[in-house]
Amino acid sequence: QPPANDLLAKPAPDFPLPLADGGEFTLSKKGPTDVIVLDFWATWCGPCRQAMPIIDRVTKSFADKGVRLYTVNLQETVAEVQTFLKEQGLDVNVAMDKDGAVAGKYKADSIPETVIIGRDGTVQVVHIGMSPALEQELTRELASLVKGENLAK
C-alpha cells in the first residue's frame, strides 16, 4: 500500500461517517470555503492524546476563517470517546470510523494522522505522528491555506 503522502495534491477521498453526538459528516458536503482538518486517532494512542488538544486549539483559532476540525476515531465506541472527551475537557466533532474503512482510504496505518484538505477539496498536508513543532507547523499551514496558497507538493 502506498504511503499517506501519496494523497498529496489529489482529491480527498469522500466519505460519510456518523458523528458521536448524532448526525453525520460527509466530506463532499463541506462548505465551499471550508478548510477541513481530519485527525485520525484513538483513545488508547498516547501521541494522539498529546496532539488532539493542540490541533483543537489551533483549528479553533482559525474557525472564523473557515477552518473546521473533524476528529476521526478508529474502531472505538461512542461511550469510550465521550468518556475520553469529558476527561480531557475537549469539545470536538468526532466522526466514528467503526470498521476503519475511512482510515484505510486515507492510509492512516499509523496514528495520529492529521490530514488538511484545502478549499478545493484536495489533500494539502499530511502529518503522521506527534511532532514537537506541531502547533507551529499547523498554525503556519492553516495561515497559508486560508490565504489561498497551495501547500501540496
DOKOL-162791 format. One record per residue: residue in one letter; residue number from 1; x, y, z of N, C-alpha, C in turn. Coordinates in nm, 2 decimals, padded with zeros to 4 digits, always signed. Example, Ala and Ser with C-alpha at 12.3 -4.5 7.8 and 13.67 -1.06 7.14 Angstrom:
<pts>
{"A", 1, {+01.32, -00.57, +00.78}, {+01.23, -00.45, +00.78}, {+01.32, -00.33, +00.78}}
{"S", 2, {+01.28, -00.22, +00.71}, {+01.37, -00.11, +00.71}, {+01.29, +00.00, +00.79}}
</pts>
This chain:
<pts>
{"Q", 1, {+00.09, -00.12, +00.00}, {+00.00, +00.00, +00.00}, {+00.09, +00.12, +00.00}}
{"P", 2, {+00.06, +00.22, -00.09}, {+00.15, +00.34, -00.09}, {+00.13, +00.42, +00.04}}
{"P", 3, {+00.23, +00.51, +00.07}, {+00.22, +00.58, +00.19}, {+00.11, +00.69, +00.18}}
{"A", 4, {+00.07, +00.75, +00.30}, {-00.03, +00.85, +00.30}, {+00.01, +00.97, +00.22}}
{"N", 5, {+00.14, +01.00, +00.21}, {+00.18, +01.12, +00.14}, {+00.15, +01.11, -00.01}}
{"D", 6, {+00.12, +00.99, -00.06}, {+00.08, +00.98, -00.19}, {-00.06, +01.04, -00.22}}
{"L", 7, {-00.13, +01.08, -00.11}, {-00.26, +01.15, -00.13}, {-00.24, +01.30, -00.16}}
{"L", 8, {-00.12, +01.35, -00.14}, {-00.10, +01.50, -00.16}, {-00.13, +01.54, -00.30}}
{"A", 9, {-00.21, +01.65, -00.31}, {-00.25, +01.72, -00.43}, {-00.36, +01.64, -00.50}}
{"K", 10, {-00.41, +01.53, -00.44}, {-00.51, +01.46, -00.51}, {-00.65, +01.49, -00.44}}
{"P", 11, {-00.76, +01.47, -00.50}, {-00.89, +01.49, -00.43}, {-00.90, +01.40, -00.31}}
{"A", 12, {-00.94, +01.46, -00.20}, {-00.96, +01.39, -00.08}, {-01.07, +01.29, -00.09}}
{"P", 13, {-01.04, +01.16, -00.05}, {-01.14, +01.06, -00.06}, {-01.27, +01.10, +00.02}}
{"D", 14, {-01.38, +01.09, -00.05}, {-01.51, +01.13, +00.01}, {-01.56, +01.01, +00.11}}
{"F", 15, {-01.64, +01.05, +00.20}, {-01.69, +00.95, +00.30}, {-01.80, +01.01, +00.38}}
{"P", 16, {-01.90, +00.93, +00.42}, {-02.00, +00.97, +00.52}, {-01.96, +00.89, +00.65}}
{"L", 17, {-01.97, +00.96, +00.76}, {-01.95, +00.89, +00.89}, {-02.04, +00.94, +00.99}}
{"P", 18, {-02.10, +00.86, +01.08}, {-02.18, +00.91, +01.19}, {-02.10, +00.99, +01.29}}
{"L", 19, {-02.16, +01.09, +01.34}, {-02.09, +01.17, +01.45}, {-02.12, +01.12, +01.58}}
{"A", 20, {-02.03, +01.13, +01.68}, {-02.05, +01.07, +01.81}, {-02.17, +01.14, +01.88}}
{"D", 21, {-02.20, +01.26, +01.85}, {-02.31, +01.33, +01.92}, {-02.43, +01.33, +01.84}}
{"G", 22, {-02.44, +01.25, +01.73}, {-02.56, +01.24, +01.65}, {-02.53, +01.31, +01.52}}
{"G", 23, {-02.61, +01.28, +01.42}, {-02.59, +01.33, +01.29}, {-02.48, +01.26, +01.21}}
{"E", 24, {-02.44, +01.32, +01.10}, {-02.35, +01.26, +01.01}, {-02.26, +01.37, +00.95}}
{"F", 25, {-02.13, +01.33, +00.92}, {-02.04, +01.42, +00.85}, {-02.01, +01.35, +00.71}}
{"T", 26, {-02.03, +01.43, +00.60}, {-01.99, +01.38, +00.47}, {-01.90, +01.48, +00.41}}
{"L", 27, {-01.78, +01.44, +00.38}, {-01.68, +01.54, +00.34}, {-01.72, +01.62, +00.22}}
{"S", 28, {-01.79, +01.56, +00.12}, {-01.83, +01.63, +00.00}, {-01.94, +01.73, +00.03}}
{"K", 29, {-01.99, +01.73, +00.15}, {-02.09, +01.83, +00.18}, {-02.03, +01.95, +00.26}}
{"K", 30, {-01.90, +01.96, +00.26}, {-01.84, +02.07, +00.33}, {-01.87, +02.20, +00.26}}
{"G", 31, {-01.86, +02.31, +00.33}, {-01.88, +02.44, +00.27}, {-01.77, +02.47, +00.16}}
{"P", 32, {-01.80, +02.55, +00.06}, {-01.71, +02.57, -00.05}, {-01.59, +02.65, +00.00}}
{"T", 33, {-01.60, +02.72, +00.11}, {-01.48, +02.80, +00.16}, {-01.42, +02.73, +00.28}}
{"D", 34, {-01.46, +02.61, +00.32}, {-01.40, +02.54, +00.43}, {-01.27, +02.48, +00.40}}
{"V", 35, {-01.18, +02.49, +00.50}, {-01.06, +02.41, +00.50}, {-01.09, +02.30, +00.61}}
{"I", 36, {-01.07, +02.18, +00.58}, {-01.10, +02.07, +00.67}, {-00.98, +02.01, +00.72}}
{"V", 37, {-00.97, +01.99, +00.86}, {-00.86, +01.92, +00.92}, {-00.92, +01.79, +00.97}}
{"L", 38, {-00.87, +01.67, +00.93}, {-00.91, +01.54, +00.98}, {-00.80, +01.49, +01.07}}
{"D", 39, {-00.84, +01.45, +01.19}, {-00.74, +01.40, +01.28}, {-00.78, +01.26, +01.32}}
{"F", 40, {-00.70, +01.16, +01.26}, {-00.73, +01.02, +01.29}, {-00.67, +00.98, +01.42}}
{"W", 41, {-00.74, +00.92, +01.51}, {-00.70, +00.89, +01.65}, {-00.77, +00.78, +01.71}}
{"A", 42, {-00.72, +00.75, +01.83}, {-00.79, +00.65, +01.92}, {-00.76, +00.69, +02.07}}
{"T", 43, {-00.84, +00.65, +02.16}, {-00.82, +00.69, +02.30}, {-00.70, +00.62, +02.36}}
{"W", 44, {-00.66, +00.51, +02.31}, {-00.55, +00.43, +02.37}, {-00.42, +00.48, +02.31}}
{"C", 45, {-00.42, +00.57, +02.22}, {-00.29, +00.62, +02.15}, {-00.24, +00.74, +02.22}}
{"G", 46, {-00.12, +00.72, +02.29}, {-00.06, +00.83, +02.37}, {-00.03, +00.95, +02.28}}
{"P", 47, {+00.04, +00.94, +02.17}, {+00.06, +01.06, +02.08}, {-00.06, +01.13, +02.04}}
{"C", 48, {-00.17, +01.05, +02.02}, {-00.30, +01.11, +01.98}, {-00.35, +01.20, +02.09}}
{"R", 49, {-00.34, +01.15, +02.21}, {-00.38, +01.22, +02.33}, {-00.31, +01.35, +02.35}}
{"Q", 50, {-00.18, +01.35, +02.31}, {-00.10, +01.47, +02.31}, {-00.13, +01.57, +02.20}}
{"A", 51, {-00.16, +01.52, +02.08}, {-00.18, +01.60, +01.96}, {-00.32, +01.67, +01.96}}
{"M", 52, {-00.42, +01.59, +02.00}, {-00.56, +01.65, +01.99}, {-00.58, +01.78, +02.05}}
{"P", 53, {-00.54, +01.81, +02.17}, {-00.56, +01.94, +02.23}, {-00.49, +02.05, +02.15}}
{"I", 54, {-00.38, +02.02, +02.10}, {-00.30, +02.12, +02.01}, {-00.38, +02.15, +01.88}}
{"I", 55, {-00.42, +02.04, +01.82}, {-00.49, +02.05, +01.69}, {-00.62, +02.13, +01.71}}
{"D", 56, {-00.69, +02.10, +01.82}, {-00.82, +02.16, +01.86}, {-00.79, +02.31, +01.88}}
{"R", 57, {-00.69, +02.35, +01.96}, {-00.66, +02.49, +01.99}, {-00.63, +02.57, +01.86}}
{"V", 58, {-00.54, +02.51, +01.78}, {-00.50, +02.58, +01.65}, {-00.62, +02.59, +01.56}}
{"T", 59, {-00.69, +02.49, +01.53}, {-00.80, +02.50, +01.44}, {-00.91, +02.60, +01.49}}
{"K", 60, {-00.94, +02.60, +01.62}, {-01.04, +02.69, +01.67}, {-00.99, +02.84, +01.65}}
{"S", 61, {-00.86, +02.86, +01.65}, {-00.81, +03.00, +01.63}, {-00.83, +03.04, +01.48}}
{"F", 62, {-00.86, +02.95, +01.39}, {-00.89, +02.98, +01.25}, {-01.03, +02.96, +01.22}}
{"A", 63, {-01.12, +02.93, +01.31}, {-01.26, +02.90, +01.29}, {-01.33, +03.01, +01.21}}
{"D", 64, {-01.30, +03.13, +01.24}, {-01.36, +03.25, +01.17}, {-01.32, +03.26, +01.03}}
{"K", 65, {-01.22, +03.18, +00.99}, {-01.16, +03.19, +00.85}, {-01.20, +03.06, +00.78}}
{"G", 66, {-01.30, +02.98, +00.83}, {-01.35, +02.87, +00.76}, {-01.28, +02.74, +00.78}}
{"V", 67, {-01.19, +02.73, +00.89}, {-01.12, +02.60, +00.92}, {-01.21, +02.52, +01.01}}
{"R", 68, {-01.23, +02.39, +00.98}, {-01.32, +02.30, +01.05}, {-01.24, +02.17, +01.09}}
{"L", 69, {-01.25, +02.13, +01.21}, {-01.18, +02.01, +01.26}, {-01.28, +01.90, +01.28}}
{"Y", 70, {-01.25, +01.79, +01.22}, {-01.33, +01.66, +01.24}, {-01.23, +01.56, +01.28}}
{"T", 71, {-01.24, +01.51, +01.41}, {-01.15, +01.40, +01.45}, {-01.22, +01.27, +01.41}}
{"V", 72, {-01.14, +01.18, +01.36}, {-01.19, +01.05, +01.32}, {-01.14, +00.94, +01.41}}
{"N", 73, {-01.23, +00.89, +01.49}, {-01.20, +00.79, +01.59}, {-01.20, +00.65, +01.52}}
{"L", 74, {-01.10, +00.58, +01.55}, {-01.08, +00.45, +01.49}, {-01.13, +00.33, +01.58}}
{"Q", 75, {-01.24, +00.28, +01.54}, {-01.29, +00.15, +01.59}, {-01.32, +00.14, +01.74}}
{"E", 76, {-01.36, +00.25, +01.80}, {-01.40, +00.25, +01.94}, {-01.55, +00.29, +01.95}}
{"T", 77, {-01.60, +00.27, +02.07}, {-01.74, +00.30, +02.09}, {-01.77, +00.45, +02.12}}
{"V", 78, {-01.89, +00.49, +02.10}, {-01.92, +00.63, +02.14}, {-01.90, +00.65, +02.29}}
{"A", 79, {-01.93, +00.56, +02.37}, {-01.91, +00.57, +02.52}, {-01.76, +00.59, +02.55}}
{"E", 80, {-01.68, +00.52, +02.49}, {-01.53, +00.54, +02.51}, {-01.49, +00.68, +02.47}}
{"V", 81, {-01.53, +00.72, +02.35}, {-01.50, +00.85, +02.30}, {-01.55, +00.96, +02.40}}
{"Q", 82, {-01.68, +00.95, +02.43}, {-01.74, +01.06, +02.52}, {-01.67, +01.06, +02.66}}
{"T", 83, {-01.63, +00.95, +02.71}, {-01.56, +00.95, +02.84}, {-01.43, +01.02, +02.82}}
{"F", 84, {-01.35, +00.99, +02.72}, {-01.22, +01.05, +02.69}, {-01.24, +01.20, +02.68}}
{"L", 85, {-01.33, +01.25, +02.60}, {-01.35, +01.39, +02.57}, {-01.38, +01.46, +02.70}}
{"K", 86, {-01.47, +01.40, +02.79}, {-01.50, +01.46, +02.91}, {-01.38, +01.47, +03.00}}
{"E", 87, {-01.31, +01.36, +03.01}, {-01.19, +01.36, +03.10}, {-01.08, +01.47, +03.05}}
{"Q", 88, {-01.07, +01.49, +02.92}, {-00.97, +01.58, +02.87}, {-01.03, +01.72, +02.86}}
{"G", 89, {-01.16, +01.74, +02.88}, {-01.22, +01.87, +02.86}, {-01.22, +01.92, +02.72}}
{"L", 90, {-01.24, +01.83, +02.63}, {-01.23, +01.87, +02.48}, {-01.38, +01.87, +02.43}}
{"D", 91, {-01.40, +01.96, +02.34}, {-01.52, +01.98, +02.27}, {-01.49, +01.98, +02.12}}
{"V", 92, {-01.49, +01.86, +02.06}, {-01.45, +01.85, +01.92}, {-01.56, +01.76, +01.85}}
{"N", 93, {-01.57, +01.78, +01.72}, {-01.65, +01.69, +01.63}, {-01.58, +01.56, +01.62}}
{"V", 94, {-01.65, +01.45, +01.65}, {-01.59, +01.31, +01.64}, {-01.67, +01.23, +01.54}}
{"A", 95, {-01.61, +01.19, +01.43}, {-01.67, +01.10, +01.33}, {-01.62, +00.96, +01.37}}
{"M", 96, {-01.72, +00.87, +01.37}, {-01.69, +00.73, +01.42}, {-01.66, +00.64, +01.30}}
{"D", 97, {-01.54, +00.60, +01.29}, {-01.49, +00.51, +01.18}, {-01.49, +00.37, +01.24}}
{"K", 98, {-01.61, +00.31, +01.26}, {-01.62, +00.18, +01.34}, {-01.55, +00.07, +01.27}}
{"D", 99, {-01.54, +00.06, +01.14}, {-01.47, -00.05, +01.08}, {-01.33, -00.01, +01.02}}
{"G", 100, {-01.29, +00.11, +01.03}, {-01.16, +00.15, +00.98}, {-01.16, +00.18, +00.84}}
{"A", 101, {-01.27, +00.18, +00.77}, {-01.27, +00.19, +00.62}, {-01.22, +00.33, +00.58}}
{"V", 102, {-01.26, +00.43, +00.65}, {-01.22, +00.57, +00.61}, {-01.07, +00.58, +00.64}}
{"A", 103, {-01.02, +00.53, +00.75}, {-00.88, +00.53, +00.78}, {-00.80, +00.46, +00.67}}
{"G", 104, {-00.86, +00.35, +00.61}, {-00.80, +00.28, +00.50}, {-00.79, +00.37, +00.38}}
{"K", 105, {-00.89, +00.45, +00.35}, {-00.89, +00.54, +00.23}, {-00.78, +00.64, +00.25}}
{"Y", 106, {-00.75, +00.68, +00.37}, {-00.65, +00.79, +00.40}, {-00.52, +00.73, +00.44}}
{"K", 107, {-00.50, +00.60, +00.42}, {-00.38, +00.53, +00.45}, {-00.33, +00.56, +00.59}}
{"A", 108, {-00.42, +00.57, +00.69}, {-00.39, +00.60, +00.83}, {-00.35, +00.48, +00.90}}
{"D", 109, {-00.24, +00.42, +00.86}, {-00.19, +00.30, +00.93}, {-00.12, +00.33, +01.06}}
{"S", 110, {-00.06, +00.45, +01.07}, {+00.00, +00.50, +01.20}, {-00.08, +00.62, +01.24}}
{"I", 111, {-00.12, +00.62, +01.37}, {-00.19, +00.74, +01.42}, {-00.11, +00.80, +01.54}}
{"P", 112, {-00.12, +00.93, +01.56}, {-00.22, +01.02, +01.49}, {-00.17, +01.04, +01.35}}
{"E", 113, {-00.27, +01.06, +01.26}, {-00.25, +01.11, +01.13}, {-00.34, +01.23, +01.11}}
{"T", 114, {-00.28, +01.34, +01.07}, {-00.36, +01.47, +01.06}, {-00.35, +01.50, +00.91}}
{"V", 115, {-00.47, +01.52, +00.85}, {-00.48, +01.55, +00.70}, {-00.55, +01.68, +00.69}}
{"I", 116, {-00.49, +01.77, +00.61}, {-00.55, +01.90, +00.59}, {-00.60, +01.91, +00.44}}
{"I", 117, {-00.73, +01.94, +00.43}, {-00.79, +01.94, +00.30}, {-00.82, +02.08, +00.26}}
{"G", 118, {-00.77, +02.13, +00.15}, {-00.79, +02.27, +00.11}, {-00.93, +02.29, +00.06}}
{"R", 119, {-00.96, +02.42, +00.04}, {-01.09, +02.46, -00.01}, {-01.13, +02.40, -00.14}}
{"D", 120, {-01.03, +02.36, -00.22}, {-01.06, +02.30, -00.35}, {-01.09, +02.15, -00.33}}
{"G", 121, {-01.08, +02.09, -00.21}, {-01.11, +01.95, -00.19}, {-00.99, +01.86, -00.21}}
{"T", 122, {-00.87, +01.92, -00.23}, {-00.75, +01.83, -00.24}, {-00.68, +01.82, -00.11}}
{"V", 123, {-00.60, +01.71, -00.09}, {-00.52, +01.69, +00.03}, {-00.40, +01.78, +00.01}}
{"Q", 124, {-00.38, +01.87, +00.11}, {-00.28, +01.97, +00.11}, {-00.16, +01.93, +00.19}}
{"V", 125, {-00.19, +01.87, +00.31}, {-00.08, +01.84, +00.41}, {-00.12, +01.71, +00.47}}
{"V", 126, {-00.02, +01.62, +00.50}, {-00.04, +01.50, +00.58}, {+00.07, +01.50, +00.69}}
{"H", 127, {+00.03, +01.50, +00.82}, {+00.12, +01.48, +00.93}, {+00.10, +01.34, +00.99}}
{"I", 128, {+00.20, +01.27, +01.01}, {+00.19, +01.14, +01.07}, {+00.27, +01.14, +01.20}}
{"G", 129, {+00.21, +01.11, +01.31}, {+00.28, +01.11, +01.44}, {+00.26, +01.24, +01.51}}
{"M", 130, {+00.32, +01.26, +01.62}, {+00.32, +01.38, +01.70}, {+00.45, +01.45, +01.70}}
{"S", 131, {+00.46, +01.56, +01.63}, {+00.58, +01.64, +01.62}, {+00.59, +01.74, +01.74}}
{"P", 132, {+00.71, +01.76, +01.79}, {+00.72, +01.87, +01.90}, {+00.68, +02.01, +01.84}}
{"A", 133, {+00.69, +02.02, +01.71}, {+00.66, +02.15, +01.65}, {+00.52, +02.16, +01.59}}
{"L", 134, {+00.44, +02.06, +01.63}, {+00.30, +02.05, +01.56}, {+00.23, +02.18, +01.57}}
{"E", 135, {+00.23, +02.25, +01.68}, {+00.15, +02.38, +01.69}, {+00.20, +02.48, +01.59}}
{"Q", 136, {+00.33, +02.50, +01.58}, {+00.38, +02.60, +01.49}, {+00.36, +02.56, +01.34}}
{"E", 137, {+00.38, +02.43, +01.31}, {+00.36, +02.38, +01.18}, {+00.22, +02.40, +01.13}}
{"L", 138, {+00.12, +02.35, +01.22}, {-00.02, +02.36, +01.19}, {-00.06, +02.51, +01.17}}
{"T", 139, {-00.02, +02.59, +01.26}, {-00.05, +02.74, +01.25}, {-00.01, +02.80, +01.12}}
{"R", 140, {+00.12, +02.77, +01.08}, {+00.17, +02.82, +00.96}, {+00.10, +02.76, +00.83}}
{"E", 141, {+00.07, +02.63, +00.84}, {+00.00, +02.57, +00.72}, {-00.14, +02.63, +00.71}}
{"L", 142, {-00.21, +02.64, +00.82}, {-00.35, +02.69, +00.81}, {-00.35, +02.84, +00.77}}
{"A", 143, {-00.26, +02.92, +00.81}, {-00.25, +03.06, +00.77}, {-00.23, +03.07, +00.62}}
{"S", 144, {-00.15, +02.98, +00.57}, {-00.12, +02.98, +00.42}, {-00.25, +02.93, +00.35}}
{"L", 145, {-00.31, +02.83, +00.39}, {-00.43, +02.78, +00.32}, {-00.54, +02.87, +00.32}}
{"V", 146, {-00.57, +02.94, +00.43}, {-00.68, +03.04, +00.44}, {-00.65, +03.16, +00.34}}
{"K", 147, {-00.53, +03.18, +00.31}, {-00.49, +03.29, +00.21}, {-00.50, +03.24, +00.07}}
{"G", 148, {-00.53, +03.11, +00.06}, {-00.55, +03.05, -00.08}, {-00.42, +02.99, -00.14}}
{"E", 149, {-00.32, +02.98, -00.06}, {-00.20, +02.92, -00.11}, {-00.21, +02.77, -00.12}}
{"N", 150, {-00.13, +02.71, -00.21}, {-00.13, +02.56, -00.24}, {-00.01, +02.50, -00.17}}
{"L", 151, {-00.03, +02.41, -00.07}, {+00.09, +02.36, +00.00}, {+00.12, +02.22, -00.04}}
{"A", 152, {+00.04, +02.16, -00.13}, {+00.06, +02.02, -00.17}, {+00.18, +02.01, -00.27}}
{"K", 153, {+00.28, +01.93, -00.23}, {+00.40, +01.92, -00.31}, {+00.43, +01.78, -00.33}}
</pts>
